[in-house]
Amino acid sequence: MNLSHAYGVPPSPAEGAAMLLRALELGITHFDTAALYGFGANEELLGRTLAPFRARFTLASKCGLQGVATAGGVRRAIDGRPETLRQTCEDSLRRLRTEVIDLYYLHRWDKTVPIEESVGALAGLVRQGKIRAIGLSEVSAATVRRAHAVHPIAAVQSEYSLCTRNPEIAVLDTCRDIGATFVAFSPLARGFLTGALPDVAALDAKDIRRSMPRFAADNNRVNLELLGAYAALANEARCSMAQLALAWVLGRGSHVVVIPGTTRGAHLEENLGADRVQLSGDLARRLEALINRRTVVGDRYNAATQAEIDTEEFV
């Protein structure tokens, strides 16, 4: 996502392509994109860059949340109607320069359309050979089970990190129960757990974190106080702060994978090093006691965005 939008000014297309090729060279075999990212630009970037190497990786994309042209430009819209999902898939296949998408997510559940209808449309795309597996994003365990009754759900993607524990309410266990992979996005808490996030006041005007309560100045000031002790735990584990965050998520279950995003080669290599970090039970317990839903201040989404998702919330 951040090669095309969301966290300020994205890198140039040439720089983005270089990052993708470097990731492939280093052994990355799972690339995650969406129709929404850059309103199609991210899929086009992946298509141009990685199509010659298509057999070497799993390609994931998403539908049901995309850009819609208006008189004032392009706006994001949630639309889970079967006809829209079918057309979005055709557009994505063209942009990605591929005949099939390995894992196709319903990016957001359109609450005006029964989940069974949206997943039924995706099941039709499986039968046609245009996608291989179906995923869901930012949904509750109950919605996962309703969808799974229509067609097997291969993956569920939601935000998950030390700072955001909502999947622990029910979705992690549900994924294990039905044999689905849980895909954790923003495992670095949108950069917070790297320790390198600048003062929120210095963020680009279009950076999506500016609209997130957790990054409001007062909340961020409180949360930053956690990082001194967190850095000490990373030092104890002999890894970077980013690697510690990733290793913790990876340790949550054999069915859990992470998709950290970056625009810098050094960060890409650093993230890959998390696979070698071994956390003792004692260190993991101290880590969880330090950073959790009670010690982190501020909601992850504002009210408008929260209304768009279906994930469980802690009481």
C-alpha positions in Angstrom: 0.0 0.0 0.0 2.6 2.5 1.0 4.4 2.2 -2.4 1.3 4.1 -3.8 -0.5 6.0 -1.0 -1.4 6.4 2.6 1.8 7.5 4.4 2.6 10.7 2.8 4.3 11.1 -0.6 5.0 7.7 -2.1 8.2 6.8 -3.8 8.5 7.2 -7.6 7.3 4.3 -9.7 10.9 3.5 -10.5 11.8 3.4 -6.8 8.7 1.3 -6.1 9.6 -1.2 -8.8 13.1 -1.5 -7.4 11.7 -2.3 -4.0 9.5 -5.0 -5.3 12.4 -6.6 -7.3 14.6 -6.4 -4.2 11.9 -8.1 -2.1 11.6 -10.9 -4.7 15.4 -11.2 -4.8 15.5 -11.6 -1.0 13.0 -14.4 -1.0 9.6 -12.7 -0.5 6.9 -15.0 -1.9 3.7 -13.1 -0.9 2.8 -9.7 -2.4 -0.4 -8.0 -1.1 -2.1 -5.3 -3.1 -5.7 -4.0 -3.6 -7.8 -2.1 -6.1 -7.9 0.7 -3.6 -4.2 1.3 -3.3 -3.4 4.4 -5.4 -6.8 3.8 -7.0 -5.4 1.0 -9.2 -1.8 2.4 -9.4 -0.4 -0.1 -7.0 -1.8 -3.1 -9.0 -0.4 -1.5 -12.2 3.0 -1.2 -10.5 3.0 -4.8 -9.4 1.8 -5.9 -12.9 4.5 -4.0 -14.7 7.3 -5.1 -12.4 6.5 -8.7 -11.3 4.5 -10.2 -14.2 7.7 -11.8 -15.7 8.2 -13.6 -12.4 4.6 -14.5 -11.8 5.2 -18.2 -11.0 7.5 -17.3 -8.1 5.1 -15.7 -5.7 1.6 -15.7 -4.2 -0.4 -12.8 -5.5 -3.1 -11.3 -3.2 -5.4 -8.4 -4.1 -8.7 -7.1 -2.9 -12.1 -5.9 -4.1 -15.2 -4.3 -2.5 -13.4 -1.1 -1.6 -12.1 1.0 -4.5 -12.0 4.4 -6.2 -15.0 5.8 -7.9 -14.8 8.6 -10.3 -16.8 11.8 -9.4 -17.0 15.3 -10.7 -14.5 16.3 -8.1 -12.0 13.6 -8.7 -11.9 10.0 -7.3 -13.3 9.0 -4.0 -13.1 5.7 -2.1 -16.3 3.6 -2.0 -17.4 0.3 -0.4 -19.4 -1.7 -2.8 -19.9 -5.5 -2.3 -22.6 -6.0 -5.0 -21.8 -9.2 -7.0 -21.7 -7.3 -10.3 -19.2 -4.8 -8.9 -17.0 -7.5 -7.5 -16.9 -9.3 -10.9 -16.0 -6.1 -12.7 -13.4 -5.1 -10.2 -11.8 -8.5 -10.6 -11.6 -8.1 -14.4 -10.0 -4.7 -13.9 -7.5 -6.1 -11.4 -6.5 -9.0 -13.7 -5.8 -6.5 -16.4 -3.7 -4.2 -14.2 -1.8 -7.1 -12.6 -1.1 -8.6 -16.1 -2.1 -12.1 -14.9 -4.7 -14.7 -15.7 -5.5 -15.6 -12.1 -5.2 -14.0 -8.6 -4.1 -16.5 -6.0 -5.9 -14.9 -3.0 -8.7 -12.4 -3.5 -10.1 -10.6 -0.5 -13.3 -8.8 0.1 -11.5 -5.7 1.3 -14.5 -4.5 3.4 -17.9 -6.1 4.0 -20.6 -3.9 2.4 -23.2 -4.0 5.2 -25.9 -3.2 2.7 -25.2 -6.6 0.9 -25.5 -9.9 2.8 -22.0 -11.4 3.1 -23.4 -14.6 1.6 -24.1 -12.7 -1.7 -20.7 -11.1 -1.9 -18.9 -14.3 -1.1 -21.1 -16.2 -3.5 -19.9 -13.9 -6.3 -16.3 -14.6 -5.4 -17.0 -18.3 -5.4 -18.2 -17.9 -8.9 -14.8 -16.3 -9.8 -13.1 -19.4 -8.3 -15.2 -21.7 -10.5 -14.3 -19.6 -13.5 -10.6 -19.9 -12.7 -10.1 -16.1 -12.2 -9.1 -16.4 -8.5 -7.8 -19.4 -6.6 -8.9 -18.6 -3.0 -11.2 -16.2 -1.1 -10.2 -14.0 1.8 -11.9 -11.4 4.0 -10.6 -8.3 5.7 -11.6 -6.5 8.9 -14.5 -8.7 9.7 -15.8 -10.4 12.9 -15.7 -14.1 13.7 -19.4 -14.4 13.2 -19.1 -12.9 9.7 -16.2 -15.3 8.9 -18.3 -18.3 9.8 -21.3 -17.1 7.7 -19.0 -16.6 4.7 -17.2 -19.9 5.3 -20.6 -21.7 5.1 -20.9 -20.4 1.5 -17.3 -21.1 0.3 -14.1 -22.0 2.2 -12.3 -18.9 3.5 -8.6 -19.2 3.0 -7.4 -16.1 4.9 -8.6 -13.3 7.1 -6.7 -10.0 7.1 -6.9 -7.5 10.0 -4.7 -5.1 11.9 -2.8 -6.9 14.6 0.2 -5.8 16.7 1.1 -5.4 20.3 -0.9 -2.2 20.2 -4.0 -3.6 18.5 -5.2 -6.9 20.0 -8.8 -7.1 18.6 -8.2 -10.3 16.7 -7.6 -12.0 20.0 -11.2 -11.6 20.9 -12.4 -14.3 18.5 -11.0 -14.1 15.0 -7.6 -15.8 15.6 -9.3 -18.8 17.1 -11.9 -18.9 14.4 -9.2 -18.9 11.7 -7.5 -21.8 13.4 -10.8 -23.6 13.7 -11.7 -23.4 10.0 -8.2 -23.8 8.7 -7.7 -20.3 7.5 -4.5 -18.2 7.7 -4.6 -15.0 9.7 -2.8 -12.2 7.9 -1.7 -9.4 10.2 -1.5 -6.0 8.6 0.2 -3.0 10.3 2.2 -5.4 12.6 4.5 -2.5 13.3 1.6 -0.4 14.6 1.9 1.9 11.5 5.5 2.6 12.3 5.1 3.3 16.0 6.9 0.1 17.2 9.9 0.9 15.1 10.8 3.8 17.4 11.5 5.9 14.4 8.1 7.6 13.9 8.6 11.3 13.7 6.6 13.8 15.7 3.0 13.5 14.4 3.0 17.2 13.7 5.7 16.5 11.1 3.7 14.0 9.2 2.6 14.8 5.6 -0.8 16.4 5.3 -2.2 13.4 3.5 -0.7 10.8 5.9 -3.6 8.6 7.1 -2.3 8.6 10.6 -3.3 12.2 11.0 -7.0 11.0 11.2 -6.3 8.2 13.7 -7.0 9.1 17.3 -4.0 7.0 18.5 -1.7 9.4 16.7 -3.4 12.6 18.0 -0.7 14.7 19.8 -1.9 14.1 23.3 -2.3 10.4 22.9 0.9 9.9 21.0 2.8 11.8 23.7 1.5 9.2 26.3 2.2 6.2 24.1 5.8 7.4 23.4 6.5 6.9 27.1 6.3 3.1 26.5 9.1 3.0 24.0 12.0 3.3 26.4 11.2 0.1 28.2 10.3 -1.5 24.8 13.7 -0.6 23.4 15.3 -2.3 26.4 13.4 -5.5 25.7 14.5 -5.4 22.1 18.1 -5.0 23.3 17.6 -8.0 25.6 16.3 -10.1 22.6 19.3 -8.9 20.6 17.1 -7.5 17.8 15.8 -4.2 16.6 12.5 -2.7 17.8 10.8 -3.6 14.5 12.1 -7.1 14.6 10.8 -7.6 18.1 7.3 -6.4 17.1 7.2 -8.8 14.1 8.6 -11.7 16.0 5.9 -11.3 18.6 3.1 -11.4 16.0 4.7 -14.4 14.3 4.7 -16.2 17.6 0.9 -16.0 18.0 0.3 -19.1 16.0 1.5 -21.3 13.2 -1.4 -20.0 11.1 -0.4 -16.3 11.5 1.7 -14.4 8.9 2.6 -10.7 8.7 2.7 -8.3 5.8 4.9 -5.3 6.9 5.1 -2.6 4.3 8.1 -0.4 3.6 9.5 2.0 1.1 13.2 1.5 2.1 15.5 -1.3 1.3 17.2 -1.2 4.7 13.9 -1.6 6.4 12.9 -4.5 4.1 16.1 -6.4 5.1 15.6 -5.5 8.8 12.0 -6.8 8.7 13.2 -10.1 7.1 15.5 -10.6 10.1 12.5 -11.0 12.4 12.3 -14.6 11.2 15.4 -15.4 13.2 14.3 -13.8 16.5 13.5 -16.3 19.3 11.4 -14.9 22.2 11.5 -16.6 25.5 8.2 -17.1 27.3 9.3 -14.7 30.0 10.3 -12.0 27.6 7.1 -12.4 25.7 5.1 -12.0 28.9 6.9 -8.9 29.9 6.4 -7.5 26.4 2.7 -8.1 26.5 2.4 -6.6 29.9 4.2 -3.5 28.7 2.3 -2.8 25.5 -1.4 -3.9 25.4 -4.9 -2.5 24.9 -4.8 -1.0 28.4 -1.5 0.8 28.2 -1.9 2.1 24.6 -4.0 5.3 24.5 -6.4 6.2 21.7 -8.6 4.3 19.3 -7.1 3.0 16.1 -9.8 4.5 13.8 -11.9 7.6 13.9 -15.7 7.2 14.1 -16.3 7.3 10.4 -13.8 4.6 9.5 -14.8 2.5 12.5 -18.4 2.4 11.1 -17.0 0.8 7.9 -15.5 -2.3 9.6 -17.0 -5.3 11.3 -14.3 -6.4 13.7 -15.0 -7.1 17.4 -14.2 -4.4 19.9 -13.1 -4.8 23.5 -15.7 -3.7 26.1 
